[in-house]
């Protein structure tokens, strides 16, 4: 009996690791290619955080946090090797003019992305206790998980790099708050809606398939 239980646990761990590796690979591919963007007409919405949310829903908050860290790592690398004028807010290894990235860059890059998975995973567990279909739980987890990323990233930029970010964007320092709020509204909200829809469409069927496989 104990041998059977041990083999069962080993099988579960292997399947879990494979699923985590697959989702990590998807995040890397989305981050490295234009596949990570959806054209909504007036803006491009990123979907790189969607695998993080789906992983959190299917595999739990801890796995979601790990996948968020993978997302953050891809962001750190991309902003270091392919920087733009505001990459200093995501990497301490890039500077523009007299402004350099620092410890706060790492905080902005990693903490919000890790919290995507943690928050989405916890929300799914709580909401699914009331939502037996789990569709609403998936959608809400996708929506809030995405907004957590946008609000914390843009809030961190405002708190730690406000004047430098304004200079990099070519705007007045006293206008940076409204500029960031505009990004949250015009980019963050559509991204959250896309994440909610994709999470509901993908996570629920994926859970059914994985349950059969395991």
N, C-alpha and C positions, 0 to 999 in steps of 0.2 A: 504493500500500500504506500509506504513512504517513498519507494522508488518511483512509483507512478506519479505521485504528487510532485516529486523533484523534477521529473521529466516534463510535467505539465508547466511548471513554473519556468523551466528553461525555455520551452517552446514559446511561452508568452513573452518572455524577455527578448527573445530573438525577433519575434514579430514586431514588438514594440520598437526595437532598435532599427529594424528595417523601415518601418513607417516614419520614424523620426529622421532617418537618413534621407529618405525620399523627399520629405517635405523640406528638409534643409537644402537639398539639391535644387528643388523648384525655386526656393528663395534666391539662391545664387544665380540661377539662370535668368529669373525675372529682373534681378538687380543689374546683371551684366548686359542685358539686351533690351531693345525697345518693347519687348513683350510685357514688361512691367508697367506699361502705360496704356490707358484707355482714352481715346479721343472722345470727349463729350461735346465737341463743337467749339465752344469758347475757351475751354481749358482741357488739359490732359490730367486725368486722375490716375494716381499710382495705385497699383493693386499688390505691391510687394508685401504689404502687411497681411493680405488675405490668407496666405498659407499659415502664417503665425496664428491667426484667429481660428482657422479650421483645425490646426493641430491642437490648439488649446481646448477646443470643443470636443474633439474626438479622443485625444490622449490625456487631457487634464491640464491644470494650471502649471505644474512643474515643467511639463513638456512644452507648453506654450511659452514659458519664460525662457527656456533654452532656445527655442526657435526665434524668439524676439532678440536674443543675444546674437544669433546668426545674422539676422536682418541688420542689427546694429554694426556688426563687423563688416558686412558688405558695404554699408554706408561709409564707415571709417576708411576702408581701403579705396573706395571710389573717389571720395572727396580728397584723398591724399594723392592718388596717382592721376586723377582726371579732375583737378580742382576748377571751380568757378570763383567768381569774386567774393561769394559769401561762404566758401567752404571752410573758412576758419572757425565757424560756429560748430562744425562737426568733427574736426580733427585738430589735434595740437601740433601736427607736423606740417602745417601750411600757414603762411602769412601773406598779407597783402598790405603794402605800404608799411606803416608803423604798427599795424594790428596783427597780432599772432594768435593762433589757437592756443588753448591752455587746458588746465584741468576741467574747467567748466564745459569745454567742447566735448570731452569724453562723457561728462554727465548728461549733456543734452543728447548726445549720440546714442548712449546705451540705456539709460534709465527709462525713458518713455517707451522705447521699443520692447524692452523686457516686460514692462507693465502692460503692454498690449495683450500678451499671452496670459499673464497672471490674472488681469481683470476679466478678460473675455472668458477664461476657463472657470473662474469662480462664479461669474454671472450665470454662465450656462448651467452650472450645478444647482444654483439657487432657483433660477427661473424654471428649469425643467421639472422641478418638484411640483409645480403648479400647471405647467404646460405639458400635458401627456403626449401631444403630437411632436413636441420638441422643435417645431418649425419657428414659433415665435421666439423661443429661447435662443435658437441659432441666429435669428435676425437681430435681436436686441444685443446679443453678445458681439456680433459683427459691427453694429452701429456704434456702441459705446467703446469697444476696443479701438476702433479707428479714431474716434474723437479724443480718446485718452492720448493717443500718439500726437495728433495735431495740436491739441491744446497745450500739452506739456512741452513739446518741442518749441512751438512759437512763443509760449510763455517764458521758457528758459532763454531763448534768444533775446527777448525784450529785457529780462532781468539782468542778464550777464553781459550782453553785447549790444544793448540798445543803440548807443551813439555810433559805434563802429559799423553795425549792421545798416543803419541809416545812411552812413557815408558810402558803404559798398553798393547800396541800392540807389544812390543818387537822390535821396530825399532829405528834407530837413529833420533835424533830431527831434523836434517837437511834434513831428507828424508820424513818428515811427509806430506809436501805439495804434493809430487808426489804420496804418498800412498793414500791420500784423493782424489786426481784427478783420480787415478786408480779406486777407489770405485765408483766415479761418472760415469766414463765411462763404467765400467764392470757390475755394479749393477743398478745405477740410470737410465741409458739409456734404458736397457731392461725393467725395471719396468715402465718407461714412455710409451714405445711402447705397453706393455701389458695393461696399463691403457687406452691408446687411443683406442685400439681395443675393450676392454670391455665396455668402455663408449659409443662407437658408437653402439655396439650390444645391449646394455641394455637400455640406457637412451631414445633413440628414441621410441622404442616400449612401454616403460613404460609411456612416456608422452601421447601417444595415449590412452592407457588403463585408465590412471588417468583422462584424459579429459572426457572420457565417463562416468566414475564413478561420477565425480563431476558435 
